[in-house]
Amino acid sequence: MGLMDEVEKVAGAVVAVEGLKKVDSDPSILTEAAAAVAGFEGTGALKDFINKETGEGEQKEG
């Protein structure tokens, strides 16, 4: 896992927290933490899913 992967995950966490603040004007610290974790993990899961669907990372015969 490279630096860009970690940056993407952190960006996902920030976006999730900012999205939460748009919905709830005064979220608790636990709610913000849950959103950050969900954004961090969700970004990684989404990237893995996209790579699996597009076939990246698989060895192609040729």
C-alpha positions, 0 to 999 in steps of 0.5 A: 500500500502506497502513500497515495492509498493512504491519502485517498483514505484520509480524504474519504474520512474528511469528506464523510465528516464534512458530509455529516456536518451538513446533515447534523449541525452539531454532531457529537464527537462519537458520531464524527469518529464513526463517520471518519472511520466509515469514510476511511474504510469505505474508500478502501473497500470502494477502491478494491471493488472498482479494481476488481470490476475493471480487472486491474491487479490481475495477471493477464496472459499474453 
